[in-house]
Amino acid sequence: MCWGFFLPNNIDCSKYERYYECSKIEHMTDNQDHFELLRKLNRKPEATQRELAQELGFSLGKLNYCLKELQKKGLIKIRNFKKNPNKINYLYVITPKGLSEKTKLTLNFMKKKMKEYDDLKKEMDQSQ
């Protein structure tokens, strides 16, 4: 399994073609999942893991994995509610590094959607 956010652009992947293709797909999936989770945490930092998992369509295990990866990368901080007797509630805080990463992911997402639009438009123009 690939654990990174992005593939380096300067790698000669010809030696690792099979691994690269597999990693590229995993990175796209990780990027999309992390992007959606960062967006959701930005809007609802006090949401429970069950709420987040349900709203994102993730299993609790997948959500927990993504949260830990984002925390490991320094993109979020996870805090217990201080005065809550039920210590299983957390507050998810996006760090400045996390906001920067969210911006990059948003730009990449928008570029991808614009390319899809341009490709579809070109295809429609050619069919007429």
N, C-alpha and C positions, 0 to 999 in steps of 0.2 A: 504494500500500500504506500502511496505517496503522501507525505505529510506537509509539503510546502504549499505556499499560496500561489506562487508564480513560477513558471519555468524560465530559467535564464535565457536570454536571446542569443548569447554568444556561444552556446554549446554546439559542437559538431555532433549531431545526433545520428549520423550514419552508422556509427558503431553500435548504437543502442536503439536502433529503429523500433524494435518490438516494444522495449521498455518505454521508449519515448512516447509512442502512440498511446500505450496504456496509461502512462502518467498524464499525458495531455488531457485525456478524457476525464481522469480522476480530478485533475486540477480544475477543469471547467465545472465539474459538479461541485467540488469543494468551494470554488469561487462563488458560484450561484447560491449555495447553501449559506455560506458565511455572509454574503451580501444581504440575503433575505433576513438572516438572523440579526445582523447589525442594524438594519432598517427597523426591524420590529423592536429591538432593545432601545433604539433611539426614541421611539414613540411611547413605549411602555416599559420603562426600566424596572418597575415594581412587579411585573407579571410573574406568575409562578411558572415553573418548568412545565407543568401540565398544560397551562393555558398557551404557552409558547409552542409547545409540541403540537397541540391541536390546531392552532391557527396556522402554523407553517406546514402541517401535514407530515411531521417528523414523528418517529417513535421517540419515547423518552430516552432510550439509549443513544440514538443518533443525536438528539438535542444535547445531551450531556457531553458526548464526544466533541461536538462543535463548540460548546461553551468552554470546555477545557482547552481546546486548541486555540481559541481566540484569547483566552487568558494566558496561555503559555507564550503566545506571540506578543503579549503586552497590549492587545487591542481592547480588552475589557478588564475591569476589576469586579470581583464578586464580593459583596459585603452582606453580612447578616444584619437584619434589622436589630438595632441595639436593644430596644426596650420590649421586644416581642417575646412573650413567654414561650411561644412556639418557634423554636430556633431553626425551623426548616425553611422559613421565608428568607429570600435573598433580594438584594437590590443590585442590578447590573449597571455598572457605570462605564460608558465608553470613554476610553482614554484619548488624549490628543492624537496619539499614534493611530488609534482606532478610527477616529474621525477622518484622518488623512487617508487611511486605507479604504474606508467607506467611500470617500470621494473618488479615489482611483477606480474602485469597483463600479461605481455609478457611471463614471466616464466610459469605462470599458463596455458596460452594459449598453449605454446609449450608442456608442460606436457600432456595436454589433447589431443593434436594432435598426440603425440608419442604413447599414450595409444591406441588411435583409430587405428593407424597404426599397433601396435603390435596385437591388437584384430583381425583386418582384416587379417593380415599375418597368425595368428594362425588358423583362420577360413578357409583360403585357404589351408593351410597345412593339415588340418583335412579332407577336401573334396577331396583331391587327393589320 
